[in-house]
Amino acid sequence: MSSIVVRPMSAEEWPAYRDIRLESLADEPEAYGLTFAEATEWAEEQWRNRLSGRSVFVAEADGKLIGTANGAPHESQPGEYFLFGMYVTPTWRGRGVAETLIDAVSAWAWSQGARNIDLFVNSILPRALGLYAKAGFVRTGEIHTMPSRPGLEMWRLRRSLTEWEFAVRRVDAEVLYPLRRRVLRFNDPSRIVADPRDHETESRHYGGFVGPRLVVSASWYPSTSPVDPALPTWQLRYMATDLDVQGLGLGRTVIEVALEELRAMGVAQVWANGRDTALPFYDRTGWARVPGSEHLSPETQLPHTVIYRNL
Ligand SMILES: CC(C)(COP(=O)(O)OP(=O)(O)OC[C@H]1O[C@@H](n2cnc3c(N)ncnc32)[C@H](O)[C@@H]1OP(=O)(O)O)[C@@H](O)C(=O)NCCC(=O)NCCS
């Protein structure tokens, strides 16, 4: 079976998002507030705006979009977050794609501070009701009726996220590859995202998870220090926080957990080729820059600087 990746979408990808959203509106008009006719009138700017909040998720298999789901804070109920626009293309139904999309949006909402996520579902869609029940949504009792559609009820459902937490765990390198690819390699399927050392016994790969969803990757390899070759030193590579949850302290937490373990193993220093765009992050988290080490990465052609941190 092809592997399915669920990921946040960027505004630049609006044409592909428009296609899957229009497909959903044509396929299941009863399920959505927006109509196909309305959506076909949307200008590029509206599609881009929808994606600019980084809370639109898509499921992808073999480079094709096969599903989508959105998250958003409620317009007039502060602190309430909603899931909407949930869709999986018919040939991919029944394979867990929808649940992964729900988890992705839930993790985004959790990282924004939400401890519940709500949705409205049409009471005549048994398949959707079954899916949401399986994902832990329960009825709140709130019902909306539409005067134009007698007999049709929209039920408000709620999934509690109070048990969710941010957890840092060691994982196999492969678990991190889709995240490495999309955050660090422009989501380009042709780019190599494996390091030759990934499967050496000493290499350590850490994942940061919000609930079931992987959102941070960091891999560590024994290596010679560029500053003092006598020190027991490891290299950090593939430091990446997913696009919708950057700047929330999650990357820092993963580094601190890993460094505590490395310190306990007798490691005295860590180093990395830090992307210049990420240097403010490394400055904030205790790393120093090696003067004169500025260079272009052969893999990405992006400016980098050698950085290190004594433990
Ligand atoms: C760089 C990156 C890994 C940081 O992870 P993150 O989870 O977003 O960072 P955190 O939220 O833990 O940030 C920790 C601190 O650094 C600051 N910070 C993070 N990124 C920053 C940036 N680009 N500019 C300024 N400050 C930044 C945060 O505001 C926070 O500051 P605080 O001390 O006031 O709380 C992440 O933004 C990312 O994946 N970027 C794209 C890929 C990349 O460049 N990776 C690094 C390759 S070397």
Ligand as a Chemical Component Dictionary entry (heavy atoms), coordinates in Angstrom:
data_LIG
# 
_chem_comp.id                   LIG 
_chem_comp.type                 NON-POLYMER 
_chem_comp.pdbx_formal_charge   0 
_chem_comp.three_letter_code    LIG 
# 
loop_
_chem_comp_atom.comp_id 
_chem_comp_atom.atom_id 
_chem_comp_atom.alt_atom_id 
_chem_comp_atom.type_symbol 
_chem_comp_atom.charge 
_chem_comp_atom.model_Cartn_x 
_chem_comp_atom.model_Cartn_y 
_chem_comp_atom.model_Cartn_z 
_chem_comp_atom.pdbx_ordinal 
LIG C1  C1  C 0 14.201 26.342 13.395 1  
LIG C2  C2  C 0 13.138 25.432 14.002 2  
LIG C3  C3  C 0 13.646 24.011 14.082 3  
LIG C4  C4  C 0 12.825 25.959 15.417 4  
LIG O1  O1  O 0 11.879 25.099 16.035 5  
LIG P1  P1  P 0 10.611 25.719 16.759 6  
LIG O2  O2  O 0 9.866  24.622 17.393 7  
LIG O3  O3  O 0 9.897  26.590 15.786 8  
LIG O4  O4  O 0 11.319 26.650 17.839 9  
LIG P2  P2  P 0 10.867 26.979 19.348 10 
LIG O5  O5  O 0 9.454  27.407 19.323 11 
LIG O6  O6  O 0 11.252 25.877 20.256 12 
LIG O7  O7  O 0 11.792 28.255 19.599 13 
LIG C5  C5  C 0 12.603 28.490 20.748 14 
LIG C6  C6  C 0 12.908 29.983 20.788 15 
LIG O8  O8  O 0 13.520 30.397 19.550 16 
LIG C7  C7  C 0 12.739 31.414 18.927 17 
LIG N1  N1  N 0 12.747 31.201 17.480 18 
LIG C8  C8  C 0 12.485 30.061 16.816 19 
LIG N2  N2  N 0 12.589 30.258 15.492 20 
LIG C9  C9  C 0 12.904 31.558 15.332 21 
LIG C10 C10 C 0 13.143 32.384 14.207 22 
LIG N3  N3  N 0 13.110 31.894 12.957 23 
LIG N4  N4  N 0 13.430 33.699 14.417 24 
LIG C11 C11 C 0 13.475 34.204 15.675 25 
LIG N5  N5  N 0 13.268 33.457 16.785 26 
LIG C12 C12 C 0 12.989 32.165 16.611 27 
LIG C13 C13 C 0 11.360 31.215 19.485 28 
LIG O9  O9  O 0 10.599 32.391 19.392 29 
LIG C14 C14 C 0 11.659 30.821 20.917 30 
LIG O10 O10 O 0 11.990 32.011 21.609 31 
LIG P3  P3  P 0 11.761 32.224 23.181 32 
LIG O11 O11 O 0 13.077 31.855 23.791 33 
LIG O12 O12 O 0 11.437 33.645 23.281 34 
LIG O13 O13 O 0 10.652 31.330 23.604 35 
LIG C15 C15 C 0 11.813 25.478 13.185 36 
LIG O14 O14 O 0 11.351 26.799 13.120 37 
LIG C16 C16 C 0 11.958 24.931 11.794 38 
LIG O15 O15 O 0 11.764 23.752 11.592 39 
LIG N6  N6  N 0 12.284 25.794 10.818 40 
LIG C17 C17 C 0 12.422 25.373 9.428  41 
LIG C18 C18 C 0 13.524 24.327 9.240  42 
LIG C19 C19 C 0 14.846 24.761 9.773  43 
LIG O16 O16 O 0 15.330 25.844 9.486  44 
LIG N7  N7  N 0 15.471 23.878 10.570 45 
LIG C20 C20 C 0 16.781 24.087 11.105 46 
LIG C21 C21 C 0 17.783 23.474 10.193 47 
LIG S1  S1  S 0 19.419 23.781 10.733 48 
# 
loop_
_chem_comp_bond.comp_id 
_chem_comp_bond.atom_id_1 
_chem_comp_bond.atom_id_2 
_chem_comp_bond.value_order 
_chem_comp_bond.pdbx_ordinal 
LIG C1  C2  SING 1  
LIG C2  C3  SING 2  
LIG C2  C4  SING 3  
LIG C2  C15 SING 4  
LIG C4  O1  SING 5  
LIG O1  P1  SING 6  
LIG P1  O2  DOUB 7  
LIG P1  O3  SING 8  
LIG P1  O4  SING 9  
LIG O4  P2  SING 10 
LIG P2  O5  DOUB 11 
LIG P2  O6  SING 12 
LIG P2  O7  SING 13 
LIG O7  C5  SING 14 
LIG C5  C6  SING 15 
LIG C6  O8  SING 16 
LIG C6  C14 SING 17 
LIG O8  C7  SING 18 
LIG C7  N1  SING 19 
LIG C7  C13 SING 20 
LIG N1  C8  SING 21 
LIG N1  C12 SING 22 
LIG C8  N2  DOUB 23 
LIG N2  C9  SING 24 
LIG C9  C10 SING 25 
LIG C9  C12 DOUB 26 
LIG C10 N3  SING 27 
LIG C10 N4  DOUB 28 
LIG N4  C11 SING 29 
LIG C11 N5  DOUB 30 
LIG N5  C12 SING 31 
LIG C13 O9  SING 32 
LIG C13 C14 SING 33 
LIG C14 O10 SING 34 
LIG O10 P3  SING 35 
LIG P3  O11 DOUB 36 
LIG P3  O12 SING 37 
LIG P3  O13 SING 38 
LIG C15 O14 SING 39 
LIG C15 C16 SING 40 
LIG C16 O15 DOUB 41 
LIG C16 N6  SING 42 
LIG N6  C17 SING 43 
LIG C17 C18 SING 44 
LIG C18 C19 SING 45 
LIG C19 O16 DOUB 46 
LIG C19 N7  SING 47 
LIG N7  C20 SING 48 
LIG C20 C21 SING 49 
LIG C21 S1  SING 50 
# 
